[in-house]
Amino acid sequence: MTVKELTEALSLEVLTMPEPDREITGGYAGDLLSWVMGRARSGDAWVTIMTNMNVVAVASLADTACVVIAEAAEIDAGIVERAESQGINLLRSADPIFAACSRIAAACGL
């Protein structure tokens, strides 16, 4: 499933989607950025409530397909701009983390 397809299937809010056709091949949930850096895999949909600038850096290093900000957490416009400039798909869900992960896994057949 592509990031665009996931966004449409789950009615996720698009903060920025520079790579809509990026394939989602797995998933990861976590908020401790150093932990995510070492464990998230290329192609994962990463679900987090973290909304600082380092999320963009970690998503880039881990080569995640997208970042889904759960629980409708607020995010600064500067972070969205940085994600756009670095080719990071950044989405938002009002769902709690567990529900967001469950819905993503079901939609992607994971």
C-alpha positions in Angstrom: 0.0 0.0 0.0 1.3 3.5 -0.8 1.3 6.4 1.6 -1.4 8.1 -0.5 -3.6 5.0 -0.4 -3.2 4.7 3.4 -4.1 8.4 3.9 -7.3 7.9 1.9 -8.2 4.6 3.5 -7.9 6.0 7.0 -8.8 9.6 6.4 -5.5 10.8 7.8 -4.7 14.5 7.8 -1.9 15.3 5.3 0.6 17.7 6.8 3.0 17.2 3.9 3.2 14.4 1.3 6.1 14.9 -1.0 6.3 11.2 -1.8 2.7 9.9 -2.1 3.7 6.8 -4.0 6.1 5.5 -1.4 5.3 1.9 -0.5 4.6 1.0 3.1 6.3 -2.3 3.9 6.1 -2.4 7.7 5.3 -0.4 10.8 6.9 0.9 13.9 5.6 2.8 17.0 7.8 4.7 19.4 8.6 8.0 20.9 12.2 7.5 22.1 14.0 8.8 19.1 17.3 7.0 19.7 15.3 3.8 20.0 13.4 4.4 16.8 16.7 5.3 14.9 18.0 1.8 15.7 14.9 -0.2 15.2 12.6 1.3 12.5 13.2 -0.1 9.1 13.1 1.4 5.6 9.5 1.6 4.4 7.9 1.6 7.8 5.0 3.7 8.7 6.3 5.3 12.0 3.6 6.2 14.5 4.6 8.7 17.3 3.3 11.6 19.4 6.7 13.3 19.2 6.5 16.6 17.3 10.0 18.2 17.5 12.4 18.8 14.7 14.4 15.6 15.5 11.4 13.5 14.2 12.3 14.7 10.7 15.9 13.7 11.1 15.1 10.3 12.5 12.6 9.6 9.8 15.2 10.5 7.2 17.9 8.4 8.8 15.6 5.4 9.2 14.1 6.0 5.7 10.6 5.5 6.9 7.8 5.7 4.3 5.9 8.1 6.5 5.5 9.5 10.0 2.0 9.5 11.5 1.6 11.9 14.4 -1.0 10.3 16.6 -3.5 11.8 19.1 -3.8 14.9 16.9 -0.6 16.2 18.5 0.1 19.8 17.5 3.2 20.3 15.3 5.0 23.5 14.4 4.8 24.8 10.9 8.6 24.9 10.7 8.8 21.2 11.3 6.3 20.6 8.5 8.3 22.7 6.2 11.5 20.8 7.1 9.7 17.5 6.4 8.6 18.8 3.0 12.1 19.9 2.1 13.6 16.6 3.1 11.0 14.4 1.3 9.3 13.1 4.5 5.7 12.2 4.3 4.1 13.6 7.5 0.5 12.7 8.4 -1.7 13.1 11.5 -4.3 11.0 13.1 -6.7 11.9 15.9 -6.6 8.3 17.1 -4.7 7.2 20.2 -1.4 5.5 19.3 -2.7 1.9 19.8 -5.7 2.5 17.6 -3.7 4.3 14.9 -1.2 1.4 14.8 -4.1 -1.2 14.7 -5.8 0.6 11.8 -2.5 1.1 9.9 -1.6 -2.6 10.3 -5.1 -3.7 9.2 -5.1 -1.4 6.2 -1.6 -2.5 5.1 -2.2 -6.2 5.8 0.6 -6.3 8.3 
